[in-house]
Amino acid sequence: MKKLFLFISTLFFAWMIKPKKVLAPLKQEHEHLYPGTNLSIAPGDLLFSPIGKKESRYIGHVGIVTKDNKVIHSIPSGVIQDQMETYFNKFSNIRIYSALDSKSGEAAADYAVKLQKEHPRATYKIWTPIGRTNEEQYCTKIVWQAYHFGAGVNLGKVSPLAKSVHPERLKDRRYLSKK
């Protein structure tokens, strides 16, 4: 019994001190390119991630790029703007989608900035109509609203009454292309 306890204790201790796998932070070497890529940044670009590291541990996340290369997204603490490098270090496996019409992307980016300024402390609520109540937000909702109300584009043909819309629904090839 004592040997078994010693063996289990040794395994547990070895597991506890095992080095953790850490990814090197991504650096944004060129202001006009996404960190770690040769892809150009454009207003209205949508940045999709299957899961967040810190602020959003939910399955799927999306943010929208502003004209000054920041990313607006909704997290449980509110609607925030992150520096591009910060966003890329928070989220993993980011897929970038760009508006086919640059004017639509710019209009959506402008609307997202307006929403963020007017509702920075919006309650994080997924079960809320996507086309209503700006005081309640989640990542998909703020991006959908930015395109719908800012550019007149209904990404994914989503009903304004829809609730709990997954970010993947916004990957609409009629208006967006994968970079």
JOGIBEL-V572835 format. One line per field, one symbol per residue. phi: phi as a letter, one per 40 degrees, with the letter a starting at -180 (. if undefined). Layout:
phi = ???
//
This chain:
phi = .ccccccccccccccccdcccbccccbccbdcbcdgbbcccbdgdbbbbcaccbcbcccgaabbcccbgbbcabbdchcbbbcdccccccbbfcbbbbccbcccccccccccccccccbcbdccaccadccbfccbbadccccccdccccbgbccgfccdccbfccddccccccbbbcc
//
